[in-house]
Amino acid sequence: MPVASASSDSAMHQVLDTLSDSTSSTTANDLDLIFLKGIMENPVAHEKMEETKLEAVRDNNVELVQEILRDLTPLTHRSKAADELARILKEPHFQAFVKCHFDYDPIHDNLIPCKEAGLKFNSGDILQIFNQEDLNWWQACHVEGGSAGLIPSQLLEEKRKAFVKRDLEFAAAGPLCAGMGGKKKKKMMYLTTKNAEFDRHELLIYEEVAKMPPFRRKTLVLIGAQGVGRRSLKNKLLVSDPQRYGTTVPYTSRKPKVDEKDGQMYLFMSRSEMESDIKNGRFLEHGEYDGNLYGTKINSIHEVVETGKVCILDVNPQALKILRTAEFLPYVVFIEAPDFEVLKAMNRSAIEAGVVTKQLTDSELKRTVEESARIQRAYGHYFDLTIINDNLENAFRKLKGALEKQGVEQQWVPVSWVF
């Protein structure tokens, strides 16, 4: 985005003049926000702007917006145009917001120029960025309010984390900146542009987000280790409200059994047809078991959504690389395994109740807990909600409650879903 080519004062008066010259029936709500953004970027050449894509304000334009707002303040009480412009400039389109993907406490940061000036935050917090001019330190505040402070920039945090293994906690190195500145037959192969090796080294620091009015997501994606109860929660949702929730029918290359009907439990294809569709990228994920192919087609997700239902997906976390886009608008829920002793007690209770027949070994239970922790470390930045499934009924109530809130509460989503 180009740097503003005029001072905030001239930009402000240019906009106010434009508003004042408009007809009496035209209000700020009728103004084209892209046009206003163009004026702030280049007040002189705004008439030349054509089909500009509306984007969140970044870099020097963030500071420019703040300067214009400060200049507008004394005018808002006597100028309707100034008051409406100030309101528009406070909308998410003209602010930069980020979701944090790591915890930060300036007290433990040896690099920050002044610990008292730092802003503490936790992973998942939403911050408003005011200034990004310094290479190492940004100025920000929590969206809930409070004082502004310094946070490490994307670049600085990338430098620090680049030298730290993914699974280890950060240990501060020397100064970096100066001044402010059992064996199974099943093998899954996922159609993602980035493989698991890349995932382990991916550095997620900040994610730009936008605030949206209440809306229902297209898909509900349940993520978790094997044996944590994802399928049980999925089935309970489907039974609880079949008019609202649906799911896909998997495809397979195996021959149907005598009592099987196509489309009931599986959709049947020849192996050559399925291999062709896999090659052409028509499957979200696929794998082979006992010599037969199984998989979920991307089009089958769209088919469920087109019926007006939320499509529930129980997939491998790597599939999030494809799903977490404006095309699928997913609500991603991580079903976390409880600690070892609780998981062991739950397995024992399930056997006594006749729900399951197999008693899991300690090594199998530990493997579930460890896998759950690995998934959370590697993919936690994708999760909208985390539920510890130490009781199926409680977990189901929490999930249902969160889904109901989508219809009444505003939501922070990746800015790429909006612009």
Buried (B, 14 or more C-beta within 10 A) or exposed (E): EEEBEBBBEEBBBBBBEBBEEBEEEEEBEEBEBBBBBBBBBBBEEBEEBEEEEEBBBEBBBBBBBBBBBEBBEEBBEEBEBBBBBBEBBEEBBBBBBBBBBBBBEBEEBEBBBEEEBBBBBEEBBBBBBBBBBBEBBBBBBBBEEEEBBBBBBBBBBEBBBEEEEEEEEBEEEEEEBEEBEEEEEEEBEBBBEEEEEEBEEEBBBBBBBBBEEEEEBBBBBBBBBEBBBBBBBBEBBBEEEEEEBBBBBBBBBBEBEEEEEEEEEBBBBEEEEBBEBBEEEBBBBBBBBEEEBBBBBBEBBBBBBEEEBBBBBBBBBBBBBBBBEEBBBBBBBBBBBBEBEBBBEBBEEBBEEEEBEEEBEEEBBBBBBEBBBBBBEBBBBBBBBBBBBBBBEEBBEBBBEBBEEBEEEEBBBBBEBBE
